[in-house]
Amino acid sequence: MDAEALKNYMEDRQQATILGELQSFMYLMMEYRCAIREIETKLNVLNDEFSLRHERNPFESIESRVKEPLSIIEKMRRKGFELTVENIEEKLSDVAGIRVICSFVEDIYYLADMLSAQDDLKVLEVKDYIKNPKPNGYRSLHLIIQIPIFLSNQKKNMRVEVQFRTIAMDFWASVDHKLKYKKNVANPEMIAEELRKCADVISGVDQRMQEIRNMIEAEEIADDKTDSQ
């Protein structure tokens, strides 16, 4: 094989390798999307059941996403992992994510408990940033869940991160995320402290709203007992 033929051969092999990696990556992203759908279905079933039994919905909305390729690459590099499809699946737990927005804190724990109790999935990790907020004030309940998906030729376990937040927690996190990427801020420490104070205020509002709902439900129960006598 002459030099030109060898060069063409090596280029063809390199292109085939890149295309093979790309195809494997795209297939993995498809698997994550399937895993998201499995959990979304479970949550919607719980929502429908709860709404019939208690005449209200335990959550307001569900948002889902698979991480963008650039975000995956950045996180892999930041953590010092070699960028391979196998490492993405093995090392990262938040490639597939679901965010469940609830009105009340009690509903967060109710939904998380009901979801965790289902026997065809496994909770791998729990991070409770509601009871133990992050130093910057961030609050949310995170579950890393392993759930099976059923493909044409195999059953495969996939990991999905499920975040539970109240509307107020989600509002704070959204604003914090936007401000975090502002450049040339004159007093970043002061801004961070103000945001932390806002997080505490929002947490107090969540607690008060929960107390108000409990008061209303207690009155409804008392009225039902009176009517039945």
N, C-alpha and C positions, 0 to 999 in steps of 0.2 A: 504494500500500500504506500503510494507516494505521499509527500507532505501535504499537498492540497486535499487529497482524499481523506487523510487522517484528520485534518482540521475540520472538514465537513462532517466526518463521522462523530467527532467529539462535540461539535455544535449540535448535531441532531440528538445525541444522547443527553446533552444538557437541557435542550428544549423538552425532550420527553420526560426528564426528571421533574422539571418545573411544572409541566402540564399535569403530571401525575400527582405532585404535591397539591396543586391547585384543585384538582378533582377530588382528592381526599379531603381537603379543607372544606370545599363546598358540600360534600356529603356529610361531614361532621356538623356543619351548620344546619343542614336539613334535619339531622337527628335531634339537635337541640330544639328546633322549632316544634318537632313532634312531641318532645317531652313537655314543652310549655303548654301545648294543647291538652295533653293528658291532665295536667294539674288544673288548668283553667276549667276544664269540664267538671272536675271534682268540686271546685269551689262554687261553680254555678249551681250544681246539684244541691250543695249545702245551703246556698242562698235561697233557692226555691223552697226547700223543705222548711227552713227556718221562717220564711215569710208566711207560709201557710199556718204554721203552729203558733207564731207569735204576732202575726199581722204587721210585721216590719222586716226590713232587710238588714242583715248584719253588716253589709258593706255597701259603699256607694258606687265604686267602680273598680275595674281591674285594668292595669296597664302591663304590657309585656314587651320584651325586646331581647334580641340576641345581640351581643356586643359587636360593634363595628370592627372590621379587620384592623384598622389603625389603632384602636383602643386595645385590642388584644396584643398587638405587637408591642405597644408601649409598655403594657403591664408585664409582659414576658421579659422584656429587656430590663425593666426596673427591678424585677425580682431575680434577675441573673440566670434565667432559664434559657436553654437553647431553643430557638424557634423551630419547633417541629409540630406536626399535627398531633403526634402522640403526646408530646409534652403539654400542649394546649388542653387536651382532654384530661390528662392526669393531674396537672399542677393547678389549673384554675377551676374554681368552684362557682364563679359568677358569670360565666359566658352566657348562660340562659338566665334571664331574670324576670320575675313577676312582682308587681307592686299592687298590693290590695289596700284600698283607701276606705277606712271605716269612719263612722260618725263618733263612736265612743270607744274608750280604751278597753272596757270590759268585752266588747265585741271582738277586739283583736285577739284576746286570749281565748275566747270561745272558739273562734274560727281556727286558730292555730292548734288548739287541742283536738277539735273534731277532725281536722285534716291529718294530724299526726297519728291519730288512732286507727286510720285505715290500714288494713293489713297487707296491701299490695305495694306499699311504699315504705321507705325507711328514712327517719330523720338522722342525718349524720352530724349535724352541729346546730346549736342554738346560740344566738348572740342577742341578749336582751338589753338593748340600748334605751328602753323605756325605764326599767328599774335602775339601770346603771348607764346614764347618759354619757356620751363622749365628752371630753373636756370642753369642746367648742359648743356644747349644748344639743348636739344631734340626738334625736330620739326616734327609735323604730325597733321593731322586733324582726330579727332576721332568722330564717330557717334555711339550712342547706338540706335539700331533700333529694334522695335517690329514688327514681321512679323508672319502671320498665317501659320500654316502647317495643312494639311488635312489628318487625319489618318482614319483608317477604321471605327471608331466609334465616332469620334469627330473632331472638328476644335479647334486648340490650338494655342494661341499666345506665341511666343518664342522671347527671346532677343538675339541679335547678335551685337558684337562690330565690326564696320567697320573702318579700319584705311586707310587713304589716304596719300601717301608719294611720293615724287619724287625719282628718282634713287639715287640722291646724298644724300637725307635725309635717305634713307634706308641703304646706304653704311655706313654712320656715325653711325646710330643706331646699326647696326650689329657689327661694331668694338667696340663701346662703351660697348655693352653687353658682348663681349668676354673679354675685359679688366677689366670689373667690377668685375669679379669673380677670377681675379688673386690674389694670396695670397702673403704676405710678400713683398709688394711694399714699397720701402724705402720712397718715397715722394708722398703719395696719393693726397695731396692737389695740388701739382704742376702738377701731371698728369691730375687731374680733370680740372685745369685751361687751360692746353694745349688742352684738348679735347673740352672745351667750345670755345676756339679760333678757332679750326678747324671747329666747327659747324657754327661759324660766317662766316668763309671763304667760306664754302660750300653754305651757304645761299646767299652770294654775287654772287657765280657762278650761282646758280639757277636763280637769278634775271637777271643776264646778259644774260643767255641763253634765257630767256623769251623775253628780249628786242630784241635779234637777230632774234628770230622767228617772232616777231611782225613786224620788219623791212622787213623781207622777204615777209610776207603776204601782207604788205602794197604795196610793189613793184608789187606783182602778181595782186592785185586789180587794180593798176594803169595801168598795161599792158593790162588787160582785157578791161578796159574802152577805151584805145587807139585803141585796135583791133576792138572794136564794133563801132567805129565812122566811 
